[in-house]
């Protein structure tokens, strides 16, 4: 392992990762409060303070150990999930969809912002690789979080969206998977199934969407 390269990688990705997880979790809390659940607000989780959302093991130790052990080939991590009591929402089943969508939606917005920043820096003639790579990293990190969290299996956001959209009987059947959902997702990640079947196609479509939406910025960079 090249530790100089490790330090450089951490420096480039630290800010994008912190923003990605912080805004993602805060967005869930904002949406939950808007639809009637104040749990996250009462616990101080509706905040852009990264310290409130970072899990020492899931956000720092696990990704760092995996990066070193696999030379960057395999990474996985998680933040402290924002607590939401769906029973407190004014329309629990329907509002659950919007609360779950808020996190990935925030990541998509941040990917667009980092992409716009990359075009603006290039258009302004900024050639410093560190800043350009940070913007590229910001796009990548948020697209990965957007695609991963939309995987339709509880407790991921995509699973909660699916539960909110399905008829009640099917929704209850899917929700019963939640206690084992994390382990199922981990198994699919390790086996490479999640990457092949879900991540690569969804990320490809997301990058295409970002390129389309940022077309005006690409003209400015020419």
N, C-alpha and C positions, 0 to 999 in steps of 0.2 A: 504494500500500500504506500503510495506517494503522499506523505502527510502534508507537504506543501500544497499539493493539488487538493487535498481534503480541506485545508484551511481556506483556500481560494473558493472552493465550491460552497462552503458554509457562508462565507462573506457575501457571495452573490445571491444565495437563496434565502438567507436569514430574513431579510425584510419582506420579500414576497410571501414567504410561508407564514410569517407572523400576521401580516395583513389578511392573508387568505383565510386562516382559521379564525381570527378574531372577528372579522366582519361577517363570516359565515355564521358563527354561533350567535353573535349579537343580532343578526337579521332574524333568526328564529325567535329570539326573545322579543324583539320589536313587533313581529307579526303576531305572536301569541298575545301580547298585551293589547294590540289593536283589536283582536277578536275576542277579548274578554278574560284571558288568563294572566294574572299578575305574578305568578310564581317566580319567574325569572327576575322580574323587577324587584321583588321583595328580597331576593337572595343576592342582589347586586350584580347580576349576570348580563344586564342590558348595558354593556359598556364596551368601549373600544380599548380598554386596558388589557393587553395580551396576557398579563399575569392571572387574570380571572378565568382564562380559557385554556391555558397551557396545562397539560398533564405531564408531569416530569418524566414518566416512563413512556407514555404513548407518543408524546410530541417531541421529546428530546432523545432519551436514551435508546429506545427501540429503533428509530430511523438511523441514528448514528452507528449503532452496532451492526445493523443490516448493511449499511453503506460500506463499512469497513470489511465485514465478513464476505460480502459478495462483490466487492470492488465497484459498487454503484449499480450493479445489474438488477438488484431487487430492493425496493424500498416500500415501507408500509408504516403508517403511524395514525394517530388519532388525537383529538382534543377532548376536553371535558364537555360532554353534551349538555346543552342548556335544558334544564328541567321544564317540561311542559305538562300540565295536567289537562289533558284533552277534554275531560268532563266539565272543566270550567269554561270552555269555549261556548259562545252563544249557540252555535250550530256545530256540535262536536265533529260529526262525520265529514261535513263539507268544509268546515274551517280548517280541519286537520290538513287538508290538501294544500291550502295556502300557507300555513305555517311551515309545512315540510318543504314547499317550493322556495320559500324565502332564502334558505341557505344556498342551494345551488344557483338560484337566481342572482344572489350577491356575487358568487364566484364568476358567473358569466359576465356580469357588469365589470368586475375587476379585471378579467381577462381583456375585455375591450379597452379599459383604461390603460393597462400596461401596453397593449398593442398600439394604442394611439400615441402613448409616450414614446415608443420606439420610433414610430414614423416622424414625430415632431423633432426628436433628437437628431435623426438622420437628416431631416430637412433643414435643420439649423446648422448642419455641418459638424456636429459633435461626433468625434471619432474615437473617444475613450472606450475601449472594449468593456471595461467594468460596468459602466452604466448601460451600455447596449445589451450586454449579457444579462444584467439584472432585469431589464424590461422583457427580454425573451424568456427568462426564468419565471417572471411574473405571469406571463401568458400561459406557459406550460403548467405551472403549479395549479393555477385556477381551472384550467381545462381538465386536468386530472381529477381535481376535487369535484368539479361539476359532473363529470361522467361517472366517477366512482359512486358518489352519493345518490345518483339517480338509479342505481341498480335496484330492480324491483323486489327487494327482499327486506323485511323488517330485521333489525331496527334502523336500517339505512333510510334516508329520506324517500327514496324511490319506493320502498316497501310501504311507508306510511301513505304516500300518494296513492299507491295501488289499493290499499285498504279503504281509503276515503272514496275511491271511485267505484269500487265493486259493490254489487248488491250485498245486503247485510249478511246473508248466509255464507257467501264466498269470502266476504271480508273477514268474518270471524275465523274461517278456516285458515286464511293467510296469516292473520294476527297470531294464531297459535304457534307459528314457527319462530316468533321473536326470541324466546329464551335460548334457542339454538342458532339464531341467525348469524351472530358474530362468528361462531365456529364454522358454519357452513361457508360463509364468505371467505374466511381465512383458508379453508381447504381448497376452494375454487381458485383463490389467488395463487397458492403454492403449486397447485396442479397446472397452472397456466391457462385454465379454462376461462376464467373471468377476463383475462387480457385478450384472448383470441375472439371469444364470442361477444363480449360486451365493450370493453374499454377501447380497443382499436377502432371498431366501427363508429362508436359514439364520439370518440375524440376526433376522428376524421371529419365527421359531419360538423362538429363544433368548430373546428379550425376553418372549414369552408365557410360557415356562417360568419365567423369573425372576419375573415378576409373580405367577404361581401360587404359587411357593415362598415368596415374601415376603408373601403375604396376611396372615399374623398380624402382621407389622410395619406393614402399611398400616392395620390396625385400631388399633394403638397410636398412630399419627400423627393419628387423627381427633380 
